[in-house]
Amino acid sequence: MIPLHPSVVHYPIGLLSVALLFYVMYAWTGREALHTAGWYCHGLGLIGAVAAIVSGVAARSDVTDRVDVVWLDRHQTLGIGTGVYFLLLWLIFLQRPVWLRRRAIVMVLSLVGWSLLLITMRSGEALVWHFLMTK
């Protein structure tokens, strides 16, 4: 059976990254279309994050015999933590929309989000290339 997780994870990564980019551009320009685009990308990215987390947890049993469990636990924790961070970020911007106009807040929150996405992606890449592709 083809694993679903590797096919699903790219959508939330891309959508959430672009949502942050739209938020940053909105903070600097004030163009409402950028805020709207960021909002929709963020919402779709959260839906994709749920699919990625669920498919990742489901795929865990298929790879535990080939992957170091410490790496697997780290990637799973990072994935869930990143999803929770973006959900909280969405709720913060929903409750405090004026924060999207504050450049420093948006920049810091975006840098944290991009960092979490990058670290989670790199841990997933390490799982695939160092454990799954070599065995």
C-alpha positions in Angstrom: 0.0 0.0 0.0 1.3 3.5 -0.9 1.8 5.6 2.2 -0.4 8.7 2.3 1.7 10.8 4.6 4.5 11.7 2.0 1.8 12.8 -0.5 -0.1 14.9 2.0 2.6 16.9 3.9 3.6 19.2 1.0 0.2 21.0 0.9 0.3 22.3 4.5 3.9 23.2 4.2 3.3 25.3 1.1 0.0 26.8 2.2 1.2 27.8 5.7 4.5 29.2 4.3 2.6 31.3 1.8 0.1 32.4 4.4 2.9 33.8 6.5 4.3 35.5 3.4 0.9 37.1 2.7 0.7 38.3 6.4 4.1 39.9 6.2 3.3 41.6 2.9 0.0 42.8 4.4 1.8 44.2 7.5 4.1 46.2 5.3 1.6 47.3 2.6 -1.8 47.3 4.3 -3.4 45.8 1.1 -6.6 44.0 2.3 -6.3 41.4 -0.6 -3.1 40.2 1.0 -4.8 39.7 4.3 -7.6 37.8 2.7 -5.2 35.6 0.7 -3.2 34.8 3.9 -6.4 34.0 5.7 -7.6 31.5 3.1 -4.1 29.9 2.8 -3.9 29.6 6.5 -7.2 27.9 6.8 -6.5 25.5 4.0 -3.1 24.8 5.5 -4.6 24.0 8.8 -6.9 21.5 7.2 -3.9 20.0 5.4 -1.9 19.9 8.7 -4.7 17.8 10.3 -4.5 15.4 7.3 -0.7 15.3 7.5 -0.7 14.6 11.3 -3.4 11.9 11.0 -1.7 10.2 8.1 1.7 10.4 9.8 0.4 8.8 13.0 -1.3 6.1 10.9 1.9 5.5 8.9 4.0 5.2 12.1 3.4 1.5 12.5 4.6 0.7 9.0 8.1 2.2 9.6 8.9 1.5 13.2 10.9 -1.6 12.3 13.1 0.4 9.8 13.5 3.7 11.6 15.1 4.7 14.9 12.2 5.4 17.2 13.9 8.5 18.7 13.9 10.1 15.3 10.4 9.0 14.7 9.2 10.5 18.0 11.1 13.7 17.3 9.4 14.1 13.9 6.0 13.3 15.2 6.4 15.7 18.2 7.6 18.5 15.8 4.8 17.9 13.4 2.1 18.0 16.0 3.7 21.0 17.7 4.0 22.9 14.4 0.3 22.2 13.7 -0.7 23.5 17.2 1.5 26.6 16.7 -0.3 27.4 13.4 -3.7 26.8 15.0 -2.8 29.1 17.9 -1.5 31.7 15.4 -4.7 31.5 13.5 -6.7 32.0 16.7 -4.5 34.9 17.7 -5.0 36.7 14.4 -8.7 35.9 14.6 -9.0 37.5 18.1 -6.5 40.3 17.5 -6.7 41.3 13.8 -5.0 44.6 14.6 -1.8 42.6 15.3 -1.6 41.8 11.6 -0.9 45.5 11.1 2.1 45.5 13.6 5.1 44.7 11.5 7.4 43.5 14.4 4.8 41.1 15.8 4.0 39.6 12.3 7.7 39.3 11.5 8.6 37.5 14.8 5.6 35.1 14.6 6.3 34.4 10.9 10.0 33.7 11.6 9.0 31.3 14.4 6.5 29.6 12.0 8.9 29.3 9.2 11.5 27.9 11.6 9.2 25.3 12.9 8.2 24.2 9.4 11.8 24.0 8.3 12.9 22.0 11.4 9.9 19.6 11.0 10.7 19.2 7.3 14.3 18.5 7.9 13.5 15.8 10.5 11.1 14.2 8.0 13.8 14.4 5.3 16.3 12.7 7.7 13.8 9.9 8.4 13.3 9.3 4.7 16.9 9.6 3.4 18.9 8.2 6.3 16.6 5.4 7.4 14.0 4.4 4.8 16.0 4.9 1.6 19.1 3.1 2.8 17.5 -0.1 4.0 
